[in-house]
Each structure stands twice: as structure tokens, then as C-alpha cells.
Amino acid sequence: MTTRFTDAIRRVDVVEVLAALDLPADLAEAADDTSWDPVIVAESDEAFRRTGPDVGTPIISFDPPSGTSLFGPVISDVPADDETALALHDALRTLARYPGFSELKRSARPALDLPLFR
């Protein structure tokens, strides 16, 4: 998996991605800008504080600063349409709002089918 991910990252043209999103090409320079590192570390520390120490990333936070945060979602593909994506988000929000909810997990899952790997 690591080699596949590393190879996929090497094929990404950041300027091309920015153009596809109609964003300025000079944003690519931010990729190597370390001035944001303290903010990223602080935000990561806060996310782990909200979830607990023994989770990974991604972490999604609902209704900050006092709402809950959950590890995930870990998905194998991009939802096919907006309706499916919104239904997934709404389901996560429902679980996150229930104070007693802490975890769901399924380790048997399909292979990754994400644009980065195509």
C-alpha cells in the first residue's frame, strides 16, 4: 500500500489540480511553506484531545468548539453523487451527536478506488 500511495503522490501535478479547481497556481508554493506547521500541529493536538489519544486520522469535528470529534470516516471510494455524499455526512453527524456513541469498525473492505490511485 505504501508504495502504491507514494507512486500515486508522485504523479500528482499540484498546479493542474489547482487549475481544475479554478484556484490560483501560486497556491502550489504553500506546499513547502513551513510557517503553517505550528497551526497544523495545534489543530492536530486539539483533534486528538477531542477524540482520545489512540486513534489515527482522518478526524472529523462536528459543531466546534464544543461538539464531538470522531476518527474517520475511512472510505474506500468517493461517493458517486452529492445525494450519497450528503447521506453519509448526515449519518456521521447523527452518530456524532449521540453522547454515548464511540466507535464502529469493519476491517474487511473493498480495495481503495480513489482518484489518486487511478
N, C-alpha and C positions, 0 to 999 in steps of 0.2 A: 504494500500500500504506500509506504513512504516513497519508494522510487517512482511510482505512478504519479503521486502528488507532486514531487519535485520536478518531474518531467513536464507535467501539465503547467506548473507555475512558470517554467522557462519559456513556454510557448505563448504566454500572455503578453500582449502588446498594450501596455497601460494607456498610451496615447490613443490607440484605436478604441479601447473601452471607453475612455473619456469622450471621444468623438461620437461614439454610438449613443452615449447618454446626453449628448449636446452640452457637455461641460468643457471649460477651457483647458487646453492642452498643458498649460503651465502648472496645473494641479499635480501633474506627474512628479514635479520636483519635491512635493511634500512627502513622497515615499521614503526619502532619505533624511528628512528633517527631524532631528532628534529633540528639538525644542518641545515637541508634544509628548515625549516619553514620560515626564512626571505626571501629566494629566491622565495618560493611559494607565500608568501604574496605580494612581489614586482611584480611578474608576474601577479597575480590576479588583483592587483591595476591597472596595465598597461592595462590589458584586459578590465576592466570596464571603464577606461579612454577612450579607443578607441571605445567602444560601447555606452557609456552613462550609467548613474547610475541605471536605472530602468529595468535591465534585470537580468536573472539568469545565470546558467551555464547549459550546456557547452557553451563556447565561442570559435569560430574558427577564427584564424587570417590568412589572405592571404597577401603574399608579405611583411612581416615585414621588416623594422620598419615603412615604410611609407604607406603600404597598408591598407585595411579596415579590420574590425573585425565584426562578426555577432554573435548574440546569436543563438545557435543551431549547427548542426541540432538535433532536437529531433525526434528520430525514434523509432518505436515500435518493430522492429526486425532487425536482421543483414541481409544485402543484401545477396541473395542466391549465388552469384558468383562475381568474380572480375569485370566482364563487368558491372554489375549492380552497384557495389560499385563505380567504376570509373565514370559512367554516373551521379550518384548522386553528387559526388565530383565536376565534371565538371559543372553541373548545378549550384551548390552553388558558384563556382568560377565566373561564368558568372554573377550571381546576385550581388556578392560582388564587382565586378569591375565596375558596373554601379553606378556612383556617386549619383544618385537620389534615389537609392533603399534603403529602410529602414526596411520593415517588411512584412512577410506573416504569417498567422496563421490559423490553423484548430484545434479546441479543440476536435471535435468528431474524435476519432481514435480507432484502434483496441487495445485490451489488449496487454500488454508487452509480447513479446515472445523472450526473450534474454537468452543466455546460463546460465547466473547467476541464473535464475529462474527455470531451468529445473531440 
